[in-house]
Amino acid sequence: MPFLPPHDGPELERFEHPLASRYASKAMVRLLSPLYRQRVWRRLWIALAESESELGLPVTAAQITELKASQDAVDLETIAKHEAALRHDVMAAIHAWGEQAPGARPIIHLGATSCFVTDNGDLLIVQEALALLRRRLQDVIAALAGFAAQWQDQPTLGFTHFQPAQPTTVGKRASLWIQDLLLDLEDLDHLIRTTPVRGVKGTTGTQASFLELFEGDGAKVEALEQRFCAKVGFPAIPVSGQTATRKLEDRIGQVLCGIAASASKFACDLRLLQHLKEVEEPFETKQIGSSAMPYKRNPMRSERINSLARFVLGLMPSSYQTSASQWMERTLDDSAHRRLTISQGLLAADAILVLLRNVASGLVVYPKMIEARLAQELPFMAAEVLLMEAVKRGGDRQDLHERFRVAALEAGRRIKAEGRSNDLLKLLAEDPAWAMNESELAALLDATRFTGRAGDQVRQFLAGPVAEALKDHAPAEEAAVRV
């Protein structure tokens, strides 16, 4: 196959994950990097050693000082060499750190099992990642709130089944997007508030190793976990096997899927509105919409949101399969899967929210197109208003209702079969029963009278639930990740 390039060169041996290299933010990538994970592990080991020392175990202040002095000097290459020989990631990390801190080597990981660092570490990293997603979610809500306020009273044609329906306002439609995101924020806050760490549980969750260390003193074992949890800042799950229950990751996945679904709904709506030429996502000055059709303004960012959301939604079923198939106190068939789903779900959700904010902050509205489409459909929707006015002028409502029906069907036929504009008002004006000319009929079609309380609903919504959700908002860009 001469078309293919030669299979040599180190550059052909590397793979860049597009979520990390193309879509997600640097902040999220850093949080999920191998380096950050190793540094979190080391802080967990230090917190354990400090707690053990405080409760009288033979862990010296000098050993803890030595660990702290080298906690950030992670050498990933050395760890990789140890793992190649030991076939065990946690032991590789212990051996590598022991070489850097030989005086503390004997007490690293004292009484602990591998899941002490893997599960506790993953849950702590997830908490940081969720906090970042929370700020990003607030960024999006704030951007859409500004958009909703700006267009809160702009009448627009409503759609049900993507068929013309009663008018609403551009801002009211945006409030529907915000409402979904507020529900996601509630779920995210609950998840952050209630997600524990594994704590100090020992090999199969019985704390037997720590009970041995404390010579049967269960109170000290309990105190050890309490001190450890105070240092890491999160409570421990009450009971565990060797691992914390994998249902914790199901809960994380549910929230990520909720965010993805809300973002996808917004992106679908915007793609439809861009097709109608009413609202568009931002388009850069030199941006190219198509390699073949230079006039195109494709909604590529919204399409990317839909694509990434589809990926996140696809992760959830396999997450449930992992929690459902665990054996007794643990099996290892969850390991590779968790490495993939947790990180990719967080990276994709981060990418979605970064994109969503970008789009929401630069939405372009075309009021003339909106007004033209609304004017095309409004005569059909104004039936009750026109009937009431004609009755005031002496008409018979039941007779007028039938005349309106016949005229509306004819106007619709001409639109679809002959490509005409909507001439319903002209047809009504030609019927003496209505006792009004076309100008008088048109004067009754003020679009604002058909939008109900849409504008007021937006104002109340922004001043109430939205303002409450944003009261502690700190833009995500201001939150640096320390690596």
C-alpha positions in Angstrom: 0.0 0.0 0.0 2.4 2.8 -1.2 -0.1 5.5 -0.3 0.6 5.1 3.4 3.6 6.8 5.0 6.5 4.6 6.3 6.1 3.1 9.7 9.1 4.6 11.4 10.0 7.6 13.5 9.2 8.2 17.2 6.5 10.8 16.2 4.4 7.8 15.0 4.6 6.2 18.4 2.7 8.9 20.3 -1.0 9.6 20.6 -2.4 12.9 21.7 -5.9 12.7 23.2 -8.0 15.3 21.4 -9.9 16.1 24.6 -6.6 17.2 26.2 -4.8 18.7 23.1 -7.8 20.2 21.3 -10.9 20.8 23.4 -10.5 21.0 27.2 -9.0 23.9 29.1 -5.4 23.9 30.4 -6.7 24.1 33.9 -8.7 20.9 33.6 -5.9 19.1 31.8 -3.5 20.0 34.6 -5.9 18.7 37.2 -6.1 15.3 35.5 -2.4 15.1 34.6 -0.2 12.3 35.9 2.0 14.8 37.6 -0.9 16.4 39.6 -2.1 12.9 40.5 1.2 12.0 41.9 1.4 15.2 43.9 -2.0 14.5 45.4 -0.9 11.0 46.4 2.1 12.4 48.2 0.0 14.9 50.1 -2.3 12.0 51.1 0.7 10.0 52.4 1.9 13.1 54.3 -1.6 13.6 55.9 -1.6 9.9 56.9 1.9 10.1 58.4 1.1 13.3 60.3 -2.1 11.8 61.7 -0.2 8.6 62.7 2.5 10.6 64.4 0.1 12.7 66.3 -1.6 9.6 67.7 1.7 8.1 68.9 2.9 5.8 66.1 6.7 5.7 65.4 6.6 8.4 62.7 9.1 11.1 63.5 8.9 14.9 62.8 12.2 14.5 60.8 10.6 11.9 58.5 7.6 14.1 57.9 9.8 17.1 57.2 11.8 15.0 54.7 8.6 14.0 52.9 7.4 17.6 52.7 10.7 18.8 51.4 10.4 16.4 48.4 6.6 16.3 47.9 6.6 18.3 44.7 9.8 16.8 43.2 7.9 14.1 41.4 10.0 12.2 38.8 7.6 10.6 36.4 10.4 8.8 34.5 11.7 7.1 37.7 8.2 6.1 38.6 7.6 4.6 35.1 10.8 2.6 35.4 9.8 1.2 38.8 6.3 0.3 37.4 7.8 -1.5 34.5 9.6 -3.8 36.9 7.0 -4.0 39.7 3.9 -4.0 37.6 2.2 -1.9 40.3 1.6 1.8 40.0 1.3 2.6 43.7 4.4 0.6 44.7 6.3 2.3 41.9 5.3 5.7 43.3 6.4 4.6 46.9 9.7 3.3 45.7 10.5 6.4 43.7 9.6 8.7 46.6 11.6 6.5 49.0 14.7 7.1 46.9 14.2 10.8 47.3 13.4 10.6 51.0 15.4 7.6 52.3 14.9 8.5 55.9 11.1 8.5 55.6 11.0 5.4 53.3 10.1 3.0 56.1 6.9 4.8 57.1 5.5 5.8 53.7 2.1 4.0 53.2 2.1 2.7 56.8 -1.0 0.5 57.3 -2.5 1.6 54.0 -3.7 -0.2 50.9 -3.3 1.0 47.3 -6.9 2.4 47.3 -5.9 4.7 50.1 -4.1 6.9 47.5 -6.0 5.8 44.3 -9.5 6.3 45.6 -8.9 9.1 48.0 -6.8 10.8 45.3 -9.3 10.4 42.6 -12.1 11.8 44.7 -10.0 14.8 45.8 -9.1 15.5 42.2 -12.7 15.1 41.2 -13.7 17.7 43.8 -11.3 20.2 42.4 -12.5 19.4 38.9 -16.1 19.8 39.9 -15.3 23.2 41.5 -13.8 24.3 38.2 -16.9 23.1 36.3 -19.1 25.0 38.8 -17.3 28.2 38.0 -17.6 27.5 34.3 -21.3 26.7 34.7 -21.8 30.1 36.4 -19.9 31.8 33.6 -22.3 30.4 31.1 -25.4 31.3 33.2 -24.0 34.9 33.6 -23.4 35.2 29.9 -26.9 34.0 29.0 -28.4 36.2 31.7 -27.0 39.2 30.1 -28.3 38.1 26.7 -31.8 37.4 28.2 -31.9 40.9 29.8 -30.9 42.6 26.6 -33.6 40.8 24.6 -36.3 40.3 27.2 -39.0 42.2 25.4 -38.1 41.4 21.8 -41.1 39.5 20.4 -40.3 36.4 18.4 -42.2 33.5 16.9 -42.6 30.6 19.3 -42.3 27.0 18.1 -43.8 23.8 19.2 -42.8 20.7 17.2 -40.8 23.3 15.2 -44.1 24.5 13.9 -45.2 28.2 14.4 -46.8 28.7 17.8 -47.8 31.6 20.0 -45.2 34.3 20.2 -42.7 34.6 23.0 -39.6 36.8 23.4 -36.0 36.2 22.6 -35.1 36.8 26.2 -37.8 34.4 27.4 -36.4 31.6 25.2 -32.9 32.3 26.7 -34.4 31.9 30.1 -35.4 28.4 29.3 -31.8 27.6 28.5 -30.8 29.2 31.8 -33.4 27.3 33.8 -31.9 23.9 32.7 -28.4 25.1 33.7 -29.7 26.3 37.1 -31.0 22.7 37.7 -27.5 21.4 36.7 -25.9 23.8 39.2 -28.2 22.6 42.0 -27.2 19.0 41.2 -23.5 19.9 41.0 -23.7 21.7 44.3 -25.3 18.7 45.9 -22.6 16.5 44.5 -19.8 18.7 45.7 -21.4 18.9 49.1 -22.0 15.2 49.6 -19.1 13.4 47.9 -16.8 11.9 50.5 -13.3 10.5 50.3 -12.6 6.8 51.1 -10.8 7.8 54.3 -8.5 5.4 56.2 -10.1 2.0 55.9 -7.3 -0.5 55.4 -7.0 -3.5 53.0 -10.7 -4.7 52.8 -12.3 -1.7 54.6 -12.2 -3.3 58.1 -9.3 -1.1 59.4 -7.6 -4.2 60.7 -4.1 -3.1 59.8 -4.6 0.2 61.7 -6.1 -1.7 64.6 -2.9 -3.7 64.8 -0.7 -0.6 64.6 -2.6 0.8 67.6 -2.5 -2.5 69.5 -6.3 -3.0 69.4 -7.3 0.6 70.4 -10.3 1.2 68.1 -10.8 4.7 69.4 -7.4 5.7 68.1 -8.3 4.1 64.7 -11.4 6.3 64.6 -9.3 9.3 65.6 -6.8 8.5 62.9 -9.5 8.7 60.2 -11.0 11.9 61.7 -7.6 13.6 61.8 -6.8 12.5 58.2 -10.2 13.8 56.9 -9.7 17.1 58.7 -6.4 17.5 56.9 -7.8 16.7 53.4 -10.9 18.7 54.0 -13.6 16.1 53.3 -15.5 13.5 55.4 -14.9 9.8 54.8 -17.6 7.5 53.5 -18.9 5.5 56.5 -18.1 2.1 55.2 -16.1 0.7 52.2 -14.6 -2.5 50.9 -11.2 -2.2 49.5 -12.5 0.5 47.3 -15.0 3.2 47.9 -18.3 2.2 46.3 -18.2 2.8 42.5 -21.7 4.3 42.7 -19.9 7.6 43.7 -18.7 7.7 40.1 -22.2 7.0 38.8 -23.4 10.1 40.7 -20.5 12.1 39.1 -21.5 10.8 35.7 -25.1 11.7 36.2 -24.2 15.4 36.8 -21.9 15.5 33.9 -24.6 14.1 31.7 -27.0 16.7 32.9 -24.7 19.5 32.0 -24.1 17.8 28.6 -27.8 17.5 27.9 -28.6 21.1 28.8 -25.7 22.3 26.6 -26.8 20.1 23.8 -30.4 21.5 24.0 -29.0 25.0 23.7 -26.8 24.1 20.8 -29.7 22.3 18.9 -31.9 25.4 19.4 -29.2 27.7 18.2 -28.5 25.6 15.1 -32.2 25.8 14.2 -32.3 29.6 14.9 -29.2 30.1 12.8 -30.9 28.2 10.0 -33.8 30.7 10.3 -31.2 33.5 10.2 -32.6 34.9 13.5 -29.8 34.2 16.0 -26.3 33.1 15.2 -23.3 32.0 17.1 -20.2 34.2 16.8 -18.3 34.1 13.5 -14.7 35.4 13.3 -13.6 37.8 10.6 -11.3 35.3 8.9 -13.3 32.2 9.8 -14.0 29.8 7.0 -17.3 28.0 7.0 -16.7 25.5 4.2 -13.7 24.5 2.0 -16.0 24.3 -1.0 -18.7 26.9 -0.3 -17.1 30.2 0.8 -20.4 31.8 1.6 -21.2 29.4 4.4 -21.6 30.4 8.1 -21.8 27.0 9.7 -22.7 26.8 13.4 -19.5 24.7 14.0 -19.2 25.6 17.7 -22.8 24.5 18.4 -22.2 21.4 16.4 -19.1 20.7 18.5 -21.1 21.1 21.7 -23.6 18.6 20.4 -20.8 16.2 19.5 -19.0 16.4 22.8 -22.3 16.1 24.7 -23.1 13.0 22.8 -19.7 11.6 23.9 -20.4 12.4 27.6 -23.9 10.9 27.4 -22.4 7.8 26.0 -20.1 7.3 29.0 -22.9 6.9 31.6 -24.2 3.4 30.7 -20.7 1.9 31.0 -20.2 3.6 34.3 -23.3 1.8 35.7 -21.9 -1.4 34.3 -18.8 -1.0 36.3 -20.6 -0.4 39.6 -23.0 -3.2 38.9 -20.3 -5.8 38.2 -18.0 -5.3 41.2 -17.3 -8.5 43.2 -17.4 -8.6 47.0 -14.9 -6.2 48.5 -13.3 -5.4 45.1 -12.2 -6.6 41.6 -9.7 -4.9 39.3 -11.9 -4.9 36.2 -12.9 -1.4 37.1 -9.3 0.1 36.9 -8.8 0.7 33.2 -12.4 1.7 32.7 -12.3 4.3 35.5 -9.0 5.8 34.2 -10.9 6.4 30.9 -14.4 7.5 32.0 -13.7 9.8 34.9 -11.0 11.8 33.2 -12.7 11.9 29.8 -16.0 12.8 31.2 -14.5 15.8 33.2 -12.4 16.9 30.2 -15.4 16.8 27.8 -17.7 18.6 30.2 -15.1 21.3 30.7 -14.7 21.6 26.9 -18.5 21.9 26.5 -18.8 24.7 29.1 -15.8 26.6 27.6 -17.5 26.5 24.2 -20.9 27.3 25.6 -19.6 30.4 27.3 -17.9 31.5 24.2 -21.0 31.1 22.1 -23.4 32.6 24.8 -21.1 35.6 25.1 -21.1 36.4 21.4 -24.7 35.6 20.2 -25.8 37.7 17.3 -29.5 38.6 16.9 -31.2 39.8 13.7 -34.3 41.6 14.8 -35.5 42.4 11.3 -35.5 38.7 10.4 -37.3 37.9 13.6 -39.9 40.5 12.9 -40.4 39.5 9.3 -41.0 35.8 10.3 -43.3 36.8 13.1 -45.3 39.1 10.7 -45.7 36.3 8.3 -47.3 34.1 10.9 -49.0 36.6 13.3 -52.2 37.0 11.3 -53.0 33.3 11.8 -52.4 33.6 15.6 -54.4 36.8 16.0 -57.7 35.1 15.3 -59.2 35.8 18.7 -58.2 39.4 18.8 -59.6 40.0 15.3 -62.8 38.2 16.2 -63.4 40.2 19.3 -62.9 43.5 17.4 -65.2 42.5 14.6 -67.9 41.5 17.2 -67.5 44.9 18.8 -68.4 46.3 15.4 -71.6 44.3 15.2 -70.4 41.0 13.7 -71.6 37.5 14.6 -68.7 35.6 16.2 -69.7 32.2 15.0 -70.2 33.4 11.4 -66.9 35.3 11.6 -65.1 32.3 13.0 -66.1 30.2 10.0 -65.1 33.0 7.6 -61.7 33.3 9.3 -61.1 29.5 9.0 -61.9 29.5 5.3 -59.7 32.6 4.7 -56.8 31.2 6.8 -56.8 27.9 4.9 -56.8 29.8 1.6 -53.9 32.0 2.7 -52.0 28.9 3.9 -52.6 27.2 0.5 -51.2 30.2 -1.4 -48.1 30.4 0.8 -47.3 26.7 0.3 -48.5 26.1 -3.2 -47.8 29.5 -4.8 -44.9 30.8 -2.7 -46.8 34.0 -1.8 -46.5 36.1 1.3 -49.2 35.8 3.9 -52.2 37.7 2.5 -54.8 36.7 5.2 -55.5 40.2 6.2 -56.1 41.2 2.6 -58.6 38.3 2.2 -60.4 39.3 5.5 -60.5 43.0 4.4 -62.2 41.9 1.1 -65.0 40.3 3.2 -67.7 42.9 4.2 -68.5 40.8 7.3 -65.4 42.0 9.0 -66.2 45.7 8.5 -62.5 46.7 8.6 -60.0 47.5 5.9 -56.5 46.0 5.7 -54.8 48.8 7.6 -57.3 48.6 10.4 -56.8 44.9 10.7 -53.0 45.3 10.6 -53.2 47.9 13.4 -54.5 45.2 15.7 -51.4 43.0 15.2 -49.0 44.6 17.7 -46.7 41.7 18.4 -46.2 42.7 22.0 -49.8 42.1 22.9 -49.3 38.4 22.0 -46.3 37.6 24.2 -48.2 37.5 27.5 -46.0 38.1 30.5 -42.8 36.9 28.8 -40.8 40.0 29.5 -42.0 40.3 33.1 -41.2 36.6 33.6 -37.6 37.2 32.4 -37.2 40.2 34.7 -38.4 38.2 37.8 -36.4 35.2 36.8 -33.1 37.2 36.5 -33.7 39.1 39.7 -34.6 36.0 41.7 -33.2 32.5 40.9 -30.5 33.6 38.5 -29.1 36.4 40.8 -29.1 33.9 43.7 -27.2 31.3 41.7 -24.6 33.9 40.7 -24.1 35.6 44.1 -20.8 33.8 44.7 -19.7 33.8 41.0 -16.0 34.1 40.4 -15.0 33.7 36.7 -13.2 30.5 36.0 -10.2 32.2 34.4 -9.3 33.7 37.8 -8.9 30.3 39.3 -5.4 29.0 38.7 -4.5 25.4 39.2 -1.3 24.9 41.2 0.9 22.2 39.6 
